[in-house]
Amino acid sequence: MQLLQAAEFAVADTVARLLDCNPFLAERVELERQALGPAFVPTGPVWHSAGDAWISNPNTPVLRERLESLVAAVHPRLATAAAGATSAELDAWRSTVFYLLWLRYEDDLYDLIEPPAAANGAGADSRAAPPRARTLYDRFARDVATLLAPLPGPPPDTPHLFAVAFQARRAFHFTFRKIFGASRPAARLRAAVWNTLFTREPARYRRSRFRFMRDVSILVTGESGTGKELVSRAIALSQYIPFDPASAAFAANPEACFHALNASTLGPSVIEAELFGHSRGAFTGAESERAGWFETCGPHDTIFLDELGDLEASVQVKLLRVIENRTFQRMGETTDRHFAGKIVAATNRNLHHDIDAGRFRADFYNRVRTVAVQTPTLREQLADCPDDLHNLLLIAARRAFGPDEAPEIAAEVAAWIDEHLGQDYPWTGNMRELEQCVRSVVVAGEHDARRTSNATAGGAGSAAIGPTSAAAGDLGARMGDATITVDELRDRYVEMTYARLGSFHETGQRLGVDWRTVKRIVGRTTHLRSH
């Protein structure tokens, strides 16, 4: 007797691939179509939330019903057919069961996302789980024992499967429900966040890689107001946390695992003291010893370094050692201590430019940027999906004034924007500016867009928008007089692109030339103008 008939194996094999795909990429839609056949409900290419409590995928309940039927049909065969099943059948069955359990316990796992303090009155630093975690785990374990334990080979690691299921639900919550937008740039951002957590091979992640992800440092880049801290928080709060069945508790409270430090608001000595700690007498005012964040950070905690580009070179050197060796020393001591957590950093600066200028260490950049995530600008999102403006206004109105009048406020602000700013307004302040626009229009009846719009004419906020007005004007005048050669036109275009981007490497990538060629052209044209 076969464990899986041909049609059953086809569905189970598709579900196995569905389990290991990125849910925010188009591949998921196609796999759902294959698994459900005529029962598939067509959906849009971008799976997103508009900020509502829950926007479900219409295919999820249909898929769960299909898998419940499949498991019910195959379960009676386990006792007699499992021993002779092929490895492909066993792998497909394991994936099908795990995916079904993920769907079966969806609501219960979401309940565990709430901070323990909200569920049982424990303090913010409590590592206890909500009381219902024990009951939930017992039910989950019974299902695993019934559907997976009869298979040949090592017994299933039920606490690990439970921990992965909880991690996946947290990841979906903080990615799908917190990172909004129906545009393709927003979808790519959600997909990138998911990959930082489960890698591009989730099956290997579940087997072994989950143990090593804390060693993977992540750099989030993007303009101010694009949600870099939101992305960093989503990554930090979605890390793998083991579950202990004896105490019915996870090893850490996810909500207490995120520790943020802004490098632009603190001096180098303060940053060092905060991160590394210090001994008594290490500096003036150090009257007692103090443990820093690297020392108190647990194995499931994440330290978020915001505005990384503002760090002094001396601090960069010390952080490089932490990332490379996971060791550090308190200020005023020589004893090595161990850092057990994870590092996520963010910056709105062009670090390639800072490296070229000698302000940022290339070796530190290469270490802190094990994985890079780029947050899209608001203008990129709206260029791809103009209808997103209404949804984002609705979200901003809810945050600023609550849900009751949010629809009316969003409509009012949308009308004001359409009349006074137009659809081509660049939103150089990104989502932060959009939220401020909502507050300003509601309170004062207007939004002062002059400062941000002036920035697009050539200020620091317009680095990715257009060339400097002086260079463009000079080039335009000479082109109009037909006094410029082709070589000069090429050189001036390279120069203007470099002026916008501020990096030889990025300019070279943008124009398709070697960065050394960019450096040579920029250096030569600058020298000629100075003479």
Secondary structure, 3 states (H helix, E strand, C coil): CCCCCHHHHHHHHHHHHHHCCCCCCHHHHHHHHHHHHHHCCCCCCCCCCCCCCCCCCCHHHHHHHHHHHHHHHHHHHHHHHHHHCCHHHHHHHHHHHHHHHHHHCHHHHHHCCCCHHHHHCCCCCCCCCCCHHHHHHHHHHHHHHHHCCCCCCCCCCHHHHHHHHHHHHHHHHHHHCCCCCCCHHHHHHHHHHHHHHHCCCHHHHHHCHHHCHHHCCEEEECCCCCCHHHHHHHHHCCCCCCEECCCCEECCCHHHCEEEEECCCCCHHHHHHHHHEECCCCCCCCCCCEECHHHHCCCCCEEEEECHHHCCHHHHHHHHHHHHHCEECCECCCCCEECCCEEEEEECCCHHHHHHCCCCCHHHHHHHCCEEEECCCHHHHHHHCCCHHHHHHHHHHHHHHCCCCHHHHHHHHHHHHHHHCCCCCCCCCHHHHHHHHHHHHHHHCCCCCHHHHHHCCCCHHHCCCCCCHHHHHHHHHHHHCCCCCHHHHHHHHHHHHHHHHCCHHHHHHHHCCCHHHHHHHHHHHHHHHHC
